[in-house]
């Protein structure tokens, strides 16, 4: 199997290294090929290190996409549109090449269906297969956690089972086929999880206000954040009720984290080993720290996560007042930062 990975972020590092270490022919499309070496090392939760060799590394799609069985985007939401436009001419000549996204909740299916040929098989994960962190750009990364089961949506192919089986084989993880792309595109993972925490921490922040240290995002999670997350999740499920989404295909936040209320959810999120040590998006300033409204937590999860949910709610006439309140706050912080 030949796979082209697009993107050199945390997930790009771990996915490329994991696949290459397990005998898959991996090529890499990145804006910074000069910063990469072909040999990658990926540390795993059990203390072992996976080592793999990437076949080709380039910033030019012509060098790495030709002959690929799959193209897998490991990109932030704001990069997907541009990347699909660059790939479109090559994919038109390779109708059997499947194109997928490791993160589907940032608009991948909506963009791909509008931009790519209708003959291009599409796939996307409901939740990312790995929790990943880059330790040395272009050289090494940590695989902090696996998902025991993967859920994938597949569109624009008559043989969905064949593609599902290929994905299961390459990631060495049981993989379940979802009923529609909505079940992967709309998620209560990062697009709701992160904004609820950010709003709870900083909705009262104002210019000149500083904090003495950089807080921990999950280990210091609060009941207030959990209550907001549960309220947003409730509105999210009101939207799912009017979409072609099978009951149970997307678990509620409480079900997913095996919790019963805000207090137990807080305890669960604080205790997850893979989340330990993750700091809140903040930057140093005179007098301490301030929120970093230019971080991916904001620039990804608000305009390319929560806003997609809000737009679907508008389109289908579903009221989501809590989601909209949090969304407008986040978008305003991004706008103010960019002025």
N, C-alpha and C positions, 0 to 999 in steps of 0.2 A: 504494500500500500504506500502511495506517495501523498504526502500531505504538506500543504503550504500554510504556514502560520503567518498571519498578518498582525504585526504589532509587537513591540518589545517591552511592554510593561510587566508587572508582577505575574499576571496569568500567562503572558507570552513566554516569559522565561521558563516557568514551571512546566507548561504544557509542551513546549518544544523539547525541553530536557527529558521529561517523562516519556514522551513518545519515542524519541531517538534512542533512549536507553533500552527500550523494549523492541528494538529492531525495525522500527518504521522509518522509511526514507523521508526525512523532514527537511524542508527548505523554509527560509525565513525572509519575509518582506518587512523591512524596517527603514525608518528615515535615517538611522545612524549605523549603517553596516560596518563602518570603520571602527566602531567601538565594541564589536563582537568578535569573539573567537569561536571557532567551530566546535570545540569541546566544551560541553556544559556539565556542571555538577549541581545536582539537586539533592539537598538533605531532606530526609523523610522523618516522620514522627517517631519511628522506632530506632533512630540513630544511624541508620545506614545512609549511604550516599549513592544515588543513581548517577551514572555517567553515560553520556551519549554524545554522538557526533552529528552536527547539522551538515547536510550535504551542500547546500548553497545558501548564501546570505547576500541580499542585494536590496537596494532601494528602488529598483526597476522591476515592475511586475513581469515583464517579458523574460527576465532571467530565472524566475522561480515558479511561475504559475503554469507554464507549459507542461503538459503531461500529468498534472496533479489529479489524483482521484477526488481529493477534497481540498477546499480552501476554508480555513477556520479563522474568523476574525476574533482577535483578542484585543479589542479596541474600545476606547471610551465612546460614549454616544455621539459626541460632537465630531468624531472622525469617520463615522460609518458612511454617511452620504458621499463624502469625497472619495473614500476608498472604493466604494462600489462603482462609482463613475470611472475610476481608473481601471477597474477590473472588467468592466462591461464588454469592451471589444474582444478581449481574450476569451471571456466566457461564452460569448456568442459563437465562437469557433470551437468551443469544447462543451457541447450540450450535456455530456455525461458527468461533468465535474460538479459535484455537490458543493454548495456554499453554505456555511453555517456561522453562527456567532456563539461564543462561549457565554456571553451575556445577552439575553433576549429582551430584557425589560427596558432597554434604552432605545427602542424603536426599530430594531433590525428588520423584523418581518414587514413592517409597513414600508420601510425604505426599499428593501430588496424586491418586494412585489411590484413596486412602482418603477424601479430602475433596471432590473435584470430581465433577460428573456424569460418568457413563461415556460420554457423548456428546462430552465436551470433548477435542479432539485435544491430545496432549501431546508435547513434544519437549525434548531436553536434550543438551548438548554433552559429549563425552568429555573434552575439554580446552578451556579458555577460548580464544576466538578471538584475543584481544589480551593483550599484557602492558601494563598500564595504571597510570598514576600521576596523581593529581590535583595540579595546581600551584596553582590558585586556586579554592577551592570555589565551585561554581555558575557559574564563568566559563571556566576553562581547564584542560586536562589534556594529558599526554604519552602518545602511543601509542608505546611503546618497542619493540614487536615484533609481527609478524604470524605466524600459523600458515600454512604453505604449503597445507595441506589440513585441512579440518575433518571430524570424525566426529560424527554426530548419531544419537541414538536417537529413534524416533517410535512412539508407542502410541496406541490408542483412535481410530484412523481407518483406513478401508479404502483411502484414497488417500494412502499414505505418500510416493509419488514426487512428487506435486504439492506437498506441504509441503516435502519435501527441496529441490526445485527453487526454491521461493520463498526458502528460507533461503540457498541458494547465490547467488541473484540479489541479495538484499539485502546480503550481506556480501562480495560480489565475490570469493569464494574457493571453489575446488572443494570440494564437500561430499559425503561418502560416508555412505550409510545403514548403520547398525549393525544387527546381527541381533536384539538385544533390549535392553531398558532396563538389564539387568545390565551390559552392555558400556559403558554410560555412568555408571551409578550406582556401580560399583566400579572404582576407579582407583588406580594406583600413582603418581599425580602428587602433589599437595600432601598428601593424607592419610597418605602414607608418607614422602614426600621431606622435608617439614618436621619431623615428629616424630623421624626418625632423626638429623637434624642437632641438634635441640634436646637430645635425650637425650645425645648424644655430648658436647656442650658442657657440660651442666649437671647430669648425673645425680648428681654428687658435691657439688653446691652445698649449702650450709647457711646458716642465718641468721648474719649477721655477716661473711660472706665477700663481698669486693668485687673488682672488676676495674678495672684502671687506665684502660681506654678501652672504647668501644662497638665490638665486633668487627664484621667484615664477614661476612655470612651465607654468601655463595657464594665470594667471592674468597679467603677463608681456610678454605674447606672442607678437611676432613682425610681421610686414608685410613681412619681409625677410623669416621668418619661414613659413608663409602662402604661399608665392610664391613658395617655394621649395616643400611644401606639394602638391600644385596644380599640379606642374610639375611631381612629382612622381605619383600622382593619374592618370594623363593623360597616363603615360606609363603603369600603372597597367591596365587601361581599354583597351589598345592595346593588352595586354595578354588575357584579358577576351574575346575579340572578336574572338579568335581562340579556345576557350574552350567550352564545353557543359554547358554554363551559359546563362540563359534566360535574355533578355534585361530587365533592370529595377529591376532585383532581387537583385542587389547590387547597392545602390545609389552612385553617385559620392560624393566626399567630399563636394562640394559646395551645392549639393541638400540636403545631409543629415543634414548639418548645416544651411540650409536655407539662403545661402549666394550667392552673384553674382560675387564677385571678392576677391582679397587678402585683401583689407581693410575691407570689410564687414565680411569676415571670421575671421580676427583678432579680430574685435569687438565682434563677436559672441562667440568665444572661451574664451575671457576674461570675458564674462558676465555670463557664465553658473554657476549657484549657486553651483551645486554639485562639481565643479572643484575649488571652492574657497579655498585658504589656502594650496593647494598642492604645496610642494616645489620641486625645481629641485634636481636631485640626486647629492649631493655634500657632501664633508666631510671636517671637520675642520682641519686646519694645521697651522703651524707657519706662522703668517702673514695674515691669513684669511681663505679662502675656496678654494678647488680645485674640479674639476669634479670627481665623484665617478664612475669610469669605471667598477667597480665590482658590481654595482647595477643591479637590475632586469631590469631596463630600457635598459641596455646594454646586459646583459647575456641572457635575454629572447627575446627581440624584434629584435635583429640583427640575431643571429644564428638560432633562432626558430620562426622567423616571417618573416622578410624581406628576409632572405636567401631562404626560401621556395618559395617565389614569384620569386626570381631571378632564382632558379633552374628550375621552371616551364617555365620561359621565355627561358632559354637555351634549354630545351627539345623541346619546340615548336617553336624555331627559331624566337623569338620576341626580338627586340632590346630594352633594358631598360638602357640606359647609365647613367641617373641621379640616378636611383635606385642603380645601381652597384657602382657608385662613393660613395654614402652615405654608402652602405653596406661595402665596402672595408675599408672605414675610421673607421667605428664602430668595425669591426672585428680586425683591427689593434690595436685599443685602448685596446680591451679585451686581445689580445695576449700580448701586452706590459705589461699590468698590471699583468698578470699571470707569467711572466718570473722571 
